[in-house]
Each structure stands twice: as C-alpha cells, then as structure tokens.
Amino acid sequence: MFEKQGTPAAVICTEPFIRSAENMSVAHGFSGYPFAVIPHPIGSSDSTTLDQWADGVFDQVVSLLTDQPKPI
C-alpha cells in the first residue's frame, strides 16, 4: 500500500466490484479501507458520462487523499 510509504492513495471501483474491494482490503489487513464507487461499466461508457461520474466522486476522492487517515 502506498500509505506505508507515506504516499496518499485513493481507490476508485465500480459498483459490481464493491465486494471484491472490501475483500481485498481485509485480505491485506486493511479492514474498512475507504474507497470511492462509480457506476459500471466504464469500458463502454462515453466520455461525457465518465466525466459526470468523475465529477460525482471528485470531492470524495479529494477527501480520501487528504482528510481520512487510513489504517496502516
């Protein structure tokens, strides 16, 4: 994890992968690791839609990078 090296990080996943993100955080000893969630799919979405989704989680990602201490 980047945080172990003192580098802030933010995970962004799509809705179908919420459980996987939660399970990975537990498997790596970071239960409750916070992440932002956007709709799915991204691969077939147009740039306008992706921009809207990014705008929708922008403040949350900034918070993940600056405000919330993550377990290390």
PQR file of N, CA, C, O and H, with PARSE charges and radii, in Angstrom:
ATOM      1  N   MET A   1       0.831  -1.172   0.000 -0.4000 1.5000
ATOM      2  CA  MET A   1       0.000   0.000   0.000 -0.0000 2.0000
ATOM      3  C   MET A   1       0.882   1.245   0.000  0.5500 1.7000
ATOM      4  O   MET A   1       1.904   1.304   0.685 -0.5500 1.4000
ATOM      5  N   PHE A   2       0.473   2.219  -0.768 -0.4000 1.5000
ATOM      6  CA  PHE A   2       1.224   3.471  -0.854 -0.0000 2.0000
ATOM      7  C   PHE A   2       1.332   4.168   0.494  0.5500 1.7000
ATOM      8  O   PHE A   2       2.349   4.794   0.794 -0.5500 1.4000
ATOM      9  H   PHE A   2      -0.357   2.172  -1.324  0.4000 1.0000
ATOM     10  N   GLU A   3       0.279   4.059   1.311 -0.4000 1.5000
ATOM     11  CA  GLU A   3       0.288   4.739   2.607 -0.0000 2.0000
ATOM     12  C   GLU A   3       1.451   4.296   3.481  0.5500 1.7000
ATOM     13  O   GLU A   3       1.969   5.091   4.266 -0.5500 1.4000
ATOM     14  H   GLU A   3      -0.547   3.550   1.067  0.4000 1.0000
ATOM     15  N   LYS A   4       1.864   3.055   3.360 -0.4000 1.5000
ATOM     16  CA  LYS A   4       3.003   2.570   4.140 -0.0000 2.0000
ATOM     17  C   LYS A   4       4.277   3.322   3.782  0.5500 1.7000
ATOM     18  O   LYS A   4       5.209   3.396   4.583 -0.5500 1.4000
ATOM     19  H   LYS A   4       1.443   2.410   2.723  0.4000 1.0000
ATOM     20  N   GLN A   5       4.314   3.880   2.575 -0.4000 1.5000
ATOM     21  CA  GLN A   5       5.469   4.650   2.120 -0.0000 2.0000
ATOM     22  C   GLN A   5       5.238   6.149   2.280  0.5500 1.7000
ATOM     23  O   GLN A   5       6.053   6.960   1.840 -0.5500 1.4000
ATOM     24  H   GLN A   5       3.557   3.820   1.925  0.4000 1.0000
ATOM     25  N   GLY A   6       4.112   6.515   2.918 -0.4000 1.5000
ATOM     26  CA  GLY A   6       3.810   7.920   3.143 -0.0000 2.0000
ATOM     27  C   GLY A   6       3.171   8.631   1.966  0.5500 1.7000
ATOM     28  O   GLY A   6       3.103   9.860   1.944 -0.5500 1.4000
ATOM     29  H   GLY A   6       3.450   5.856   3.276  0.4000 1.0000
ATOM     30  N   THR A   7       2.701   7.870   0.987 -0.4000 1.5000
ATOM     31  CA  THR A   7       2.060   8.448  -0.187 -0.0000 2.0000
ATOM     32  C   THR A   7       0.555   8.246  -0.108  0.5500 1.7000
ATOM     33  O   THR A   7       0.097   7.105  -0.037 -0.5500 1.4000
ATOM     34  H   THR A   7       2.756   6.872   1.005  0.4000 1.0000
ATOM     35  N   PRO A   8      -0.225   9.317  -0.119 -0.5600 1.5000
ATOM     36  CA  PRO A   8      -1.680   9.161  -0.091  0.2800 2.0000
ATOM     37  C   PRO A   8      -2.166   8.411  -1.328  0.5500 1.7000
ATOM     38  O   PRO A   8      -1.586   8.535  -2.407 -0.5500 1.4000
ATOM     39  N   ALA A   9      -3.224   7.640  -1.164 -0.4000 1.5000
ATOM     40  CA  ALA A   9      -3.799   6.892  -2.277 -0.0000 2.0000
ATOM     41  C   ALA A   9      -5.308   6.864  -2.134  0.5500 1.7000
ATOM     42  O   ALA A   9      -5.843   6.962  -1.030 -0.5500 1.4000
ATOM     43  H   ALA A   9      -3.695   7.539  -0.287  0.4000 1.0000
ATOM     44  N   ALA A  10      -5.984   6.730  -3.256 -0.4000 1.5000
ATOM     45  CA  ALA A  10      -7.437   6.602  -3.253 -0.0000 2.0000
ATOM     46  C   ALA A  10      -7.822   5.509  -4.237  0.5500 1.7000
ATOM     47  O   ALA A  10      -7.366   5.501  -5.380 -0.5500 1.4000
ATOM     48  H   ALA A  10      -5.550   6.650  -4.153  0.4000 1.0000
ATOM     49  N   VAL A  11      -8.653   4.601  -3.792 -0.4000 1.5000
ATOM     50  CA  VAL A  11      -9.165   3.536  -4.649 -0.0000 2.0000
ATOM     51  C   VAL A  11     -10.518   3.974  -5.186  0.5500 1.7000
ATOM     52  O   VAL A  11     -11.363   4.476  -4.444 -0.5500 1.4000
ATOM     53  H   VAL A  11      -9.024   4.608  -2.864  0.4000 1.0000
ATOM     54  N   ILE A  12     -10.711   3.778  -6.485 -0.4000 1.5000
ATOM     55  CA  ILE A  12     -11.998   4.036  -7.120 -0.0000 2.0000
ATOM     56  C   ILE A  12     -12.396   2.740  -7.810  0.5500 1.7000
ATOM     57  O   ILE A  12     -11.651   2.223  -8.643 -0.5500 1.4000
ATOM     58  H   ILE A  12     -10.025   3.371  -7.088  0.4000 1.0000
ATOM     59  N   CYS A  13     -13.568   2.213  -7.468 -0.4000 1.5000
ATOM     60  CA  CYS A  13     -14.023   0.982  -8.112 -0.0000 2.0000
ATOM     61  C   CYS A  13     -15.444   1.173  -8.626  0.5500 1.7000
ATOM     62  O   CYS A  13     -16.137   2.115  -8.240 -0.5500 1.4000
ATOM     63  H   CYS A  13     -14.174   2.632  -6.791  0.4000 1.0000
ATOM     64  N   THR A  14     -15.867   0.269  -9.497 -0.4000 1.5000
ATOM     65  CA  THR A  14     -17.234   0.323  -9.991 -0.0000 2.0000
ATOM     66  C   THR A  14     -18.125  -0.571  -9.134  0.5500 1.7000
ATOM     67  O   THR A  14     -17.650  -1.464  -8.433 -0.5500 1.4000
ATOM     68  H   THR A  14     -15.304  -0.496  -9.810  0.4000 1.0000
ATOM     69  N   GLU A  15     -19.426  -0.308  -9.210 -0.4000 1.5000
ATOM     70  CA  GLU A  15     -20.394  -0.942  -8.321 -0.0000 2.0000
ATOM     71  C   GLU A  15     -20.282  -2.470  -8.212  0.5500 1.7000
ATOM     72  O   GLU A  15     -20.347  -2.997  -7.101 -0.5500 1.4000
ATOM     73  H   GLU A  15     -19.812   0.417  -9.780  0.4000 1.0000
ATOM     74  N   PRO A  16     -20.117  -3.196  -9.323 -0.5600 1.5000
ATOM     75  CA  PRO A  16     -20.044  -4.656  -9.185  0.2800 2.0000
ATOM     76  C   PRO A  16     -18.816  -5.152  -8.418  0.5500 1.7000
ATOM     77  O   PRO A  16     -18.764  -6.315  -8.018 -0.5500 1.4000
ATOM     78  N   PHE A  17     -17.836  -4.282  -8.212 -0.4000 1.5000
ATOM     79  CA  PHE A  17     -16.595  -4.701  -7.569 -0.0000 2.0000
ATOM     80  C   PHE A  17     -16.467  -4.234  -6.121  0.5500 1.7000
ATOM     81  O   PHE A  17     -15.388  -4.313  -5.534 -0.5500 1.4000
ATOM     82  H   PHE A  17     -17.878  -3.337  -8.536  0.4000 1.0000
ATOM     83  N   ILE A  18     -17.558  -3.750  -5.551 -0.4000 1.5000
ATOM     84  CA  ILE A  18     -17.526  -3.303  -4.157 -0.0000 2.0000
ATOM     85  C   ILE A  18     -17.108  -4.445  -3.238  0.5500 1.7000
ATOM     86  O   ILE A  18     -16.205  -4.278  -2.418 -0.5500 1.4000
ATOM     87  H   ILE A  18     -18.434  -3.685  -6.028  0.4000 1.0000
ATOM     88  N   ARG A  19     -17.746  -5.589  -3.363 -0.4000 1.5000
ATOM     89  CA  ARG A  19     -17.430  -6.735  -2.501 -0.0000 2.0000
ATOM     90  C   ARG A  19     -15.972  -7.153  -2.684  0.5500 1.7000
ATOM     91  O   ARG A  19     -15.292  -7.466  -1.707 -0.5500 1.4000
ATOM     92  H   ARG A  19     -18.480  -5.725  -4.029  0.4000 1.0000
ATOM     93  N   SER A  20     -15.494  -7.162  -3.912 -0.4000 1.5000
ATOM     94  CA  SER A  20     -14.091  -7.518  -4.162 -0.0000 2.0000
ATOM     95  C   SER A  20     -13.145  -6.529  -3.496  0.5500 1.7000
ATOM     96  O   SER A  20     -12.139  -6.932  -2.913 -0.5500 1.4000
ATOM     97  H   SER A  20     -16.046  -6.907  -4.706  0.4000 1.0000
ATOM     98  N   ALA A  21     -13.455  -5.243  -3.577 -0.4000 1.5000
ATOM     99  CA  ALA A  21     -12.611  -4.228  -2.936 -0.0000 2.0000
ATOM    100  C   ALA A  21     -12.603  -4.418  -1.425  0.5500 1.7000
ATOM    101  O   ALA A  21     -11.556  -4.311  -0.787 -0.5500 1.4000
ATOM    102  H   ALA A  21     -14.272  -4.915  -4.050  0.4000 1.0000
ATOM    103  N   GLU A  22     -13.765  -4.699  -0.858 -0.4000 1.5000
ATOM    104  CA  GLU A  22     -13.842  -4.947   0.586 -0.0000 2.0000
ATOM    105  C   GLU A  22     -13.031  -6.183   0.968  0.5500 1.7000
ATOM    106  O   GLU A  22     -12.277  -6.161   1.941 -0.5500 1.4000
ATOM    107  H   GLU A  22     -14.616  -4.786  -1.377  0.4000 1.0000
ATOM    108  N   ASN A  23     -13.190  -7.252   0.204 -0.4000 1.5000
ATOM    109  CA  ASN A  23     -12.461  -8.487   0.497 -0.0000 2.0000
ATOM    110  C   ASN A  23     -10.950  -8.308   0.354  0.5500 1.7000
ATOM    111  O   ASN A  23     -10.185  -8.841   1.159 -0.5500 1.4000
ATOM    112  H   ASN A  23     -13.802  -7.269  -0.586  0.4000 1.0000
ATOM    113  N   MET A  24     -10.518  -7.568  -0.654 -0.4000 1.5000
ATOM    114  CA  MET A  24      -9.082  -7.326  -0.831 -0.0000 2.0000
ATOM    115  C   MET A  24      -8.516  -6.520   0.329  0.5500 1.7000
ATOM    116  O   MET A  24      -7.401  -6.777   0.782 -0.5500 1.4000
ATOM    117  H   MET A  24     -11.139  -7.135  -1.307  0.4000 1.0000
ATOM    118  N   SER A  25      -9.279  -5.547   0.809 -0.4000 1.5000
ATOM    119  CA  SER A  25      -8.777  -4.744   1.927 -0.0000 2.0000
ATOM    120  C   SER A  25      -8.615  -5.604   3.168  0.5500 1.7000
ATOM    121  O   SER A  25      -7.642  -5.453   3.907 -0.5500 1.4000
ATOM    122  H   SER A  25     -10.185  -5.338   0.442  0.4000 1.0000
ATOM    123  N   VAL A  26      -9.561  -6.506   3.402 -0.4000 1.5000
ATOM    124  CA  VAL A  26      -9.457  -7.421   4.552 -0.0000 2.0000
ATOM    125  C   VAL A  26      -8.277  -8.368   4.363  0.5500 1.7000
ATOM    126  O   VAL A  26      -7.501  -8.589   5.293 -0.5500 1.4000
ATOM    127  H   VAL A  26     -10.351  -6.629   2.802  0.4000 1.0000
ATOM    128  N   ALA A  27      -8.141  -8.927   3.165 -0.4000 1.5000
ATOM    129  CA  ALA A  27      -7.066  -9.884   2.893 -0.0000 2.0000
ATOM    130  C   ALA A  27      -5.684  -9.271   3.102  0.5500 1.7000
ATOM    131  O   ALA A  27      -4.733  -9.972   3.447 -0.5500 1.4000
ATOM    132  H   ALA A  27      -8.771  -8.747   2.410  0.4000 1.0000
ATOM    133  N   HIS A  28      -5.579  -7.973   2.893 -0.4000 1.5000
ATOM    134  CA  HIS A  28      -4.291  -7.292   3.055 -0.0000 2.0000
ATOM    135  C   HIS A  28      -4.153  -6.605   4.407  0.5500 1.7000
ATOM    136  O   HIS A  28      -3.225  -5.828   4.633 -0.5500 1.4000
ATOM    137  H   HIS A  28      -6.352  -7.403   2.613  0.4000 1.0000
ATOM    138  N   GLY A  29      -5.096  -6.906   5.307 -0.4000 1.5000
ATOM    139  CA  GLY A  29      -5.010  -6.375   6.662 -0.0000 2.0000
ATOM    140  C   GLY A  29      -5.481  -4.943   6.824  0.5500 1.7000
ATOM    141  O   GLY A  29      -5.094  -4.266   7.777 -0.5500 1.4000
ATOM    142  H   GLY A  29      -5.850  -7.537   5.124  0.4000 1.0000
ATOM    143  N   PHE A  30      -6.304  -4.478   5.913 -0.4000 1.5000
ATOM    144  CA  PHE A  30      -6.798  -3.103   5.955 -0.0000 2.0000
ATOM    145  C   PHE A  30      -8.323  -3.081   5.994  0.5500 1.7000
ATOM    146  O   PHE A  30      -8.954  -2.391   5.194 -0.5500 1.4000
ATOM    147  H   PHE A  30      -6.618  -5.028   5.139  0.4000 1.0000
ATOM    148  N   SER A  31      -8.908  -3.818   6.904 -0.4000 1.5000
ATOM    149  CA  SER A  31     -10.365  -3.870   7.013 -0.0000 2.0000
ATOM    150  C   SER A  31     -10.937  -2.461   7.137  0.5500 1.7000
ATOM    151  O   SER A  31     -10.447  -1.647   7.919 -0.5500 1.4000
ATOM    152  H   SER A  31      -8.396  -4.378   7.554  0.4000 1.0000
ATOM    153  N   GLY A  32     -11.960  -2.191   6.368 -0.4000 1.5000
ATOM    154  CA  GLY A  32     -12.581  -0.880   6.413 -0.0000 2.0000
ATOM    155  C   GLY A  32     -11.896   0.171   5.562  0.5500 1.7000
ATOM    156  O   GLY A  32     -12.205   1.358   5.676 -0.5500 1.4000
ATOM    157  H   GLY A  32     -12.358  -2.853   5.733  0.4000 1.0000
ATOM    158  N   TYR A  33     -10.967  -0.249   4.706 -0.4000 1.5000
ATOM    159  CA  TYR A  33     -10.264   0.700   3.833 -0.0000 2.0000
ATOM    160  C   TYR A  33     -11.296   1.448   2.986  0.5500 1.7000
ATOM    161  O   TYR A  33     -12.101   0.817   2.301 -0.5500 1.4000
ATOM    162  H   TYR A  33     -10.716  -1.212   4.613  0.4000 1.0000
ATOM    163  N   PRO A  34     -11.283   2.774   3.022 -0.5600 1.5000
ATOM    164  CA  PRO A  34     -12.302   3.541   2.296  0.2800 2.0000
ATOM    165  C   PRO A  34     -11.993   3.633   0.806  0.5500 1.7000
ATOM    166  O   PRO A  34     -10.832   3.680   0.401 -0.5500 1.4000
ATOM    167  N   PHE A  35     -13.039   3.658   0.004 -0.4000 1.5000
ATOM    168  CA  PHE A  35     -12.874   3.810  -1.437 -0.0000 2.0000
ATOM    169  C   PHE A  35     -14.091   4.501  -2.028  0.5500 1.7000
ATOM    170  O   PHE A  35     -15.167   4.505  -1.429 -0.5500 1.4000
ATOM    171  H   PHE A  35     -13.983   3.620   0.332  0.4000 1.0000
ATOM    172  N   ALA A  36     -13.916   5.077  -3.192 -0.4000 1.5000
ATOM    173  CA  ALA A  36     -15.000   5.728  -3.920 -0.0000 2.0000
ATOM    174  C   ALA A  36     -15.588   4.729  -4.909  0.5500 1.7000
ATOM    175  O   ALA A  36     -14.888   3.848  -5.410 -0.5500 1.4000
ATOM    176  H   ALA A  36     -13.042   5.074  -3.679  0.4000 1.0000
ATOM    177  N   VAL A  37     -16.874   4.875  -5.183 -0.4000 1.5000
ATOM    178  CA  VAL A  37     -17.566   3.958  -6.086 -0.0000 2.0000
ATOM    179  C   VAL A  37     -18.238   4.758  -7.202  0.5500 1.7000
ATOM    180  O   VAL A  37     -18.911   5.760  -6.960 -0.5500 1.4000
ATOM    181  H   VAL A  37     -17.443   5.590  -4.777  0.4000 1.0000
ATOM    182  N   ILE A  38     -18.035   4.284  -8.423 -0.4000 1.5000
ATOM    183  CA  ILE A  38     -18.711   4.864  -9.580 -0.0000 2.0000
ATOM    184  C   ILE A  38     -19.545   3.774 -10.247  0.5500 1.7000
ATOM    185  O   ILE A  38     -19.331   2.590  -9.988 -0.5500 1.4000
ATOM    186  H   ILE A  38     -17.488   3.470  -8.620  0.4000 1.0000
ATOM    187  N   PRO A  39     -20.499   4.163 -11.111 -0.5600 1.5000
ATOM    188  CA  PRO A  39     -21.308   3.167 -11.811  0.2800 2.0000
ATOM    189  C   PRO A  39     -20.468   2.297 -12.745  0.5500 1.7000
ATOM    190  O   PRO A  39     -19.290   2.558 -12.985 -0.5500 1.4000
ATOM    191  N   HIS A  40     -21.104   1.278 -13.249 -0.4000 1.5000
ATOM    192  CA  HIS A  40     -20.475   0.313 -14.149 -0.0000 2.0000
ATOM    193  C   HIS A  40     -21.333   0.235 -15.400  0.5500 1.7000
ATOM    194  O   HIS A  40     -22.548   0.397 -15.288 -0.5500 1.4000
ATOM    195  H   HIS A  40     -22.061   1.065 -13.054  0.4000 1.0000
ATOM    196  N   PRO A  41     -20.800   0.005 -16.545 -0.5600 1.5000
ATOM    197  CA  PRO A  41     -19.402  -0.232 -16.893  0.2800 2.0000
ATOM    198  C   PRO A  41     -18.703   1.066 -17.278  0.5500 1.7000
ATOM    199  O   PRO A  41     -19.347   2.065 -17.601 -0.5500 1.4000
ATOM    200  N   ILE A  42     -17.385   1.031 -17.238 -0.4000 1.5000
ATOM    201  CA  ILE A  42     -16.644   2.204 -17.701 -0.0000 2.0000
ATOM    202  C   ILE A  42     -16.115   2.003 -19.123  0.5500 1.7000
ATOM    203  O   ILE A  42     -15.975   2.965 -19.879 -0.5500 1.4000
ATOM    204  H   ILE A  42     -16.862   0.219 -16.976  0.4000 1.0000
ATOM    205  N   GLY A  43     -15.824   0.761 -19.481 -0.4000 1.5000
ATOM    206  CA  GLY A  43     -15.212   0.484 -20.780 -0.0000 2.0000
ATOM    207  C   GLY A  43     -16.065   0.877 -21.968  0.5500 1.7000
ATOM    208  O   GLY A  43     -15.535   1.275 -23.006 -0.5500 1.4000
ATOM    209  H   GLY A  43     -15.938  -0.020 -18.868  0.4000 1.0000
ATOM    210  N   SER A  44     -17.372   0.772 -21.833 -0.4000 1.5000
ATOM    211  CA  SER A  44     -18.251   1.093 -22.956 -0.0000 2.0000
ATOM    212  C   SER A  44     -18.994   2.411 -22.755  0.5500 1.7000
ATOM    213  O   SER A  44     -19.922   2.724 -23.501 -0.5500 1.4000
ATOM    214  H   SER A  44     -17.802   0.449 -20.990  0.4000 1.0000
ATOM    215  N   SER A  45     -18.589   3.179 -21.755 -0.4000 1.5000
ATOM    216  CA  SER A  45     -19.245   4.460 -21.481 -0.0000 2.0000
ATOM    217  C   SER A  45     -18.567   5.581 -22.259  0.5500 1.7000
ATOM    218  O   SER A  45     -17.353   5.566 -22.464 -0.5500 1.4000
ATOM    219  H   SER A  45     -17.835   2.925 -21.149  0.4000 1.0000
ATOM    220  N   ASP A  46     -19.366   6.550 -22.686 -0.4000 1.5000
ATOM    221  CA  ASP A  46     -18.801   7.670 -23.439 -0.0000 2.0000
ATOM    222  C   ASP A  46     -18.118   8.656 -22.496  0.5500 1.7000
ATOM    223  O   ASP A  46     -18.318   8.615 -21.282 -0.5500 1.4000
ATOM    224  H   ASP A  46     -20.352   6.562 -22.519  0.4000 1.0000
ATOM    225  N   SER A  47     -17.318   9.530 -23.067 -0.4000 1.5000
ATOM    226  CA  SER A  47     -16.511  10.440 -22.251 -0.0000 2.0000
ATOM    227  C   SER A  47     -17.367  11.412 -21.443  0.5500 1.7000
ATOM    228  O   SER A  47     -16.972  11.805 -20.345 -0.5500 1.4000
ATOM    229  H   SER A  47     -17.156   9.563 -24.053  0.4000 1.0000
ATOM    230  N   THR A  48     -18.519  11.805 -21.956 -0.4000 1.5000
ATOM    231  CA  THR A  48     -19.398  12.699 -21.198 -0.0000 2.0000
ATOM    232  C   THR A  48     -19.889  12.015 -19.934  0.5500 1.7000
ATOM    233  O   THR A  48     -19.898  12.617 -18.860 -0.5500 1.4000
ATOM    234  H   THR A  48     -18.840  11.486 -22.848  0.4000 1.0000
ATOM    235  N   THR A  49     -20.293  10.770 -20.059 -0.4000 1.5000
ATOM    236  CA  THR A  49     -20.752  10.001 -18.898 -0.0000 2.0000
ATOM    237  C   THR A  49     -19.625   9.816 -17.900  0.5500 1.7000
ATOM    238  O   THR A  49     -19.818  10.004 -16.699 -0.5500 1.4000
ATOM    239  H   THR A  49     -20.286  10.281 -20.931  0.4000 1.0000
ATOM    240  N   LEU A  50     -18.448   9.450 -18.389 -0.4000 1.5000
ATOM    241  CA  LEU A  50     -17.302   9.265 -17.496 -0.0000 2.0000
ATOM    242  C   LEU A  50     -16.943  10.559 -16.773  0.5500 1.7000
ATOM    243  O   LEU A  50     -16.611  10.540 -15.588 -0.5500 1.4000
ATOM    244  H   LEU A  50     -18.290   9.298 -19.365  0.4000 1.0000
ATOM    245  N   ASP A  51     -17.009  11.676 -17.481 -0.4000 1.5000
ATOM    246  CA  ASP A  51     -16.749  12.972 -16.846 -0.0000 2.0000
ATOM    247  C   ASP A  51     -17.756  13.242 -15.732  0.5500 1.7000
ATOM    248  O   ASP A  51     -17.386  13.738 -14.668 -0.5500 1.4000
ATOM    249  H   ASP A  51     -17.279  11.692 -18.444  0.4000 1.0000
ATOM    250  N   GLN A  52     -19.020  12.922 -15.970 -0.4000 1.5000
ATOM    251  CA  GLN A  52     -20.054  13.124 -14.953 -0.0000 2.0000
ATOM    252  C   GLN A  52     -19.793  12.242 -13.738  0.5500 1.7000
ATOM    253  O   GLN A  52     -19.922  12.694 -12.600 -0.5500 1.4000
ATOM    254  H   GLN A  52     -19.321  12.520 -16.835  0.4000 1.0000
ATOM    255  N   TRP A  53     -19.433  11.002 -13.974 -0.4000 1.5000
ATOM    256  CA  TRP A  53     -19.149  10.092 -12.858 -0.0000 2.0000
ATOM    257  C   TRP A  53     -17.938  10.576 -12.072  0.5500 1.7000
ATOM    258  O   TRP A  53     -17.936  10.541 -10.842 -0.5500 1.4000
ATOM    259  H   TRP A  53     -19.329  10.635 -14.898  0.4000 1.0000
ATOM    260  N   ALA A  54     -16.912  11.024 -12.782 -0.4000 1.5000
ATOM    261  CA  ALA A  54     -15.714  11.539 -12.107 -0.0000 2.0000
ATOM    262  C   ALA A  54     -16.055  12.780 -11.284  0.5500 1.7000
ATOM    263  O   ALA A  54     -15.609  12.917 -10.145 -0.5500 1.4000
ATOM    264  H   ALA A  54     -16.914  11.052 -13.781  0.4000 1.0000
ATOM    265  N   ASP A  55     -16.837  13.668 -11.857 -0.4000 1.5000
ATOM    266  CA  ASP A  55     -17.266  14.853 -11.110 -0.0000 2.0000
ATOM    267  C   ASP A  55     -18.040  14.453  -9.857  0.5500 1.7000
ATOM    268  O   ASP A  55     -17.926  15.099  -8.815 -0.5500 1.4000
ATOM    269  H   ASP A  55     -17.200  13.556 -12.782  0.4000 1.0000
ATOM    270  N   GLY A  56     -18.826  13.383  -9.966 -0.4000 1.5000
ATOM    271  CA  GLY A  56     -19.641  12.934  -8.842 -0.0000 2.0000
ATOM    272  C   GLY A  56     -18.842  12.410  -7.664  0.5500 1.7000
ATOM    273  O   GLY A  56     -19.321  12.463  -6.531 -0.5500 1.4000
ATOM    274  H   GLY A  56     -18.918  12.859 -10.812  0.4000 1.0000
ATOM    275  N   VAL A  57     -17.645  11.906  -7.896 -0.4000 1.5000
ATOM    276  CA  VAL A  57     -16.819  11.383  -6.793 -0.0000 2.0000
ATOM    277  C   VAL A  57     -15.599  12.254  -6.508  0.5500 1.7000
ATOM    278  O   VAL A  57     -14.779  11.912  -5.657 -0.5500 1.4000
ATOM    279  H   VAL A  57     -17.256  11.863  -8.816  0.4000 1.0000
ATOM    280  N   PHE A  58     -15.475  13.362  -7.207 -0.4000 1.5000
ATOM    281  CA  PHE A  58     -14.292  14.210  -7.054 -0.0000 2.0000
ATOM    282  C   PHE A  58     -14.049  14.606  -5.603  0.5500 1.7000
ATOM    283  O   PHE A  58     -12.949  14.413  -5.086 -0.5500 1.4000
ATOM    284  H   PHE A  58     -16.142  13.640  -7.899  0.4000 1.0000
ATOM    285  N   ASP A  59     -15.058  15.156  -4.946 -0.4000 1.5000
ATOM    286  CA  ASP A  59     -14.882  15.601  -3.561 -0.0000 2.0000
ATOM    287  C   ASP A  59     -14.536  14.438  -2.637  0.5500 1.7000
ATOM    288  O   ASP A  59     -13.734  14.583  -1.714 -0.5500 1.4000
ATOM    289  H   ASP A  59     -15.952  15.313  -5.366  0.4000 1.0000
ATOM    290  N   GLN A  60     -15.144  13.287  -2.893 -0.4000 1.5000
ATOM    291  CA  GLN A  60     -14.845  12.111  -2.069 -0.0000 2.0000
ATOM    292  C   GLN A  60     -13.391  11.681  -2.258  0.5500 1.7000
ATOM    293  O   GLN A  60     -12.718  11.344  -1.284 -0.5500 1.4000
ATOM    294  H   GLN A  60     -15.795  13.169  -3.643  0.4000 1.0000
ATOM    295  N   VAL A  61     -12.907  11.688  -3.478 -0.4000 1.5000
ATOM    296  CA  VAL A  61     -11.519  11.297  -3.744 -0.0000 2.0000
ATOM    297  C   VAL A  61     -10.553  12.288  -3.092  0.5500 1.7000
ATOM    298  O   VAL A  61      -9.544  11.886  -2.513 -0.5500 1.4000
ATOM    299  H   VAL A  61     -13.454  11.962  -4.270  0.4000 1.0000
ATOM    300  N   VAL A  62     -10.859  13.563  -3.187 -0.4000 1.5000
ATOM    301  CA  VAL A  62     -10.021  14.563  -2.514 -0.0000 2.0000
ATOM    302  C   VAL A  62      -9.980  14.274  -1.019  0.5500 1.7000
ATOM    303  O   VAL A  62      -8.920  14.338  -0.396 -0.5500 1.4000
ATOM    304  H   VAL A  62     -11.679  13.890  -3.657  0.4000 1.0000
ATOM    305  N   SER A  63     -11.135  13.958  -0.448 -0.4000 1.5000
ATOM    306  CA  SER A  63     -11.199  13.632   0.977 -0.0000 2.0000
ATOM    307  C   SER A  63     -10.386  12.384   1.298  0.5500 1.7000
ATOM    308  O   SER A  63      -9.683  12.346   2.307 -0.5500 1.4000
ATOM    309  H   SER A  63     -11.996  13.906  -0.954  0.4000 1.0000
ATOM    310  N   LEU A  64     -10.476  11.372   0.453 -0.4000 1.5000
ATOM    311  CA  LEU A  64      -9.698  10.150   0.673 -0.0000 2.0000
ATOM    312  C   LEU A  64      -8.200  10.446   0.672  0.5500 1.7000
ATOM    313  O   LEU A  64      -7.434   9.822   1.406 -0.5500 1.4000
ATOM    314  H   LEU A  64     -11.047  11.403  -0.367  0.4000 1.0000
ATOM    315  N   LEU A  65      -7.800  11.387  -0.147 -0.4000 1.5000
ATOM    316  CA  LEU A  65      -6.378  11.716  -0.266 -0.0000 2.0000
ATOM    317  C   LEU A  65      -5.874  12.668   0.814  0.5500 1.7000
ATOM    318  O   LEU A  65      -4.680  12.695   1.113 -0.5500 1.4000
ATOM    319  H   LEU A  65      -8.423  11.894  -0.743  0.4000 1.0000
ATOM    320  N   THR A  66      -6.774  13.443   1.396 -0.4000 1.5000
ATOM    321  CA  THR A  66      -6.311  14.498   2.301 -0.0000 2.0000
ATOM    322  C   THR A  66      -6.851  14.439   3.720  0.5500 1.7000
ATOM    323  O   THR A  66      -6.156  14.854   4.648 -0.5500 1.4000
ATOM    324  H   THR A  66      -7.744  13.421   1.154  0.4000 1.0000
ATOM    325  N   ASP A  67      -8.057  13.944   3.922 -0.4000 1.5000
ATOM    326  CA  ASP A  67      -8.711  14.079   5.221 -0.0000 2.0000
ATOM    327  C   ASP A  67      -8.735  12.823   6.071  0.5500 1.7000
ATOM    328  O   ASP A  67      -8.577  12.897   7.290 -0.5500 1.4000
ATOM    329  H   ASP A  67      -8.622  13.607   3.169  0.4000 1.0000
ATOM    330  N   GLN A  68      -8.929  11.690   5.456 -0.4000 1.5000
ATOM    331  CA  GLN A  68      -9.206  10.486   6.216 -0.0000 2.0000
ATOM    332  C   GLN A  68      -7.952   9.664   6.442  0.5500 1.7000
ATOM    333  O   GLN A  68      -7.341   9.182   5.488 -0.5500 1.4000
ATOM    334  H   GLN A  68      -9.058  11.630   4.466  0.4000 1.0000
ATOM    335  N   PRO A  69      -7.569   9.504   7.683 -0.5600 1.5000
ATOM    336  CA  PRO A  69      -6.440   8.595   7.925  0.2800 2.0000
ATOM    337  C   PRO A  69      -6.852   7.168   7.593  0.5500 1.7000
ATOM    338  O   PRO A  69      -7.948   6.734   7.949 -0.5500 1.4000
ATOM    339  N   LYS A  70      -5.985   6.451   6.923 -0.4000 1.5000
ATOM    340  CA  LYS A  70      -6.262   5.059   6.578 -0.0000 2.0000
ATOM    341  C   LYS A  70      -5.465   4.162   7.510  0.5500 1.7000
ATOM    342  O   LYS A  70      -4.373   4.523   7.947 -0.5500 1.4000
ATOM    343  H   LYS A  70      -5.095   6.804   6.634  0.4000 1.0000
ATOM    344  N   PRO A  71      -6.011   2.997   7.812 -0.5600 1.5000
ATOM    345  CA  PRO A  71      -5.250   2.075   8.665  0.2800 2.0000
ATOM    346  C   PRO A  71      -3.983   1.616   7.964  0.5500 1.7000
ATOM    347  O   PRO A  71      -3.992   1.353   6.761 -0.5500 1.4000
ATOM    348  N   ILE A  72      -2.912   1.523   8.704 -0.4000 1.5000
ATOM    349  CA  ILE A  72      -1.635   1.063   8.123 -0.0000 2.0000
ATOM    350  C   ILE A  72      -1.173  -0.176   8.859  0.5500 1.7000
ATOM    351  O   ILE A  72      -0.122  -0.730   8.535 -0.5500 1.4000
ATOM    352  H   ILE A  72      -2.905   1.738   9.681  0.4000 1.0000
TER
END
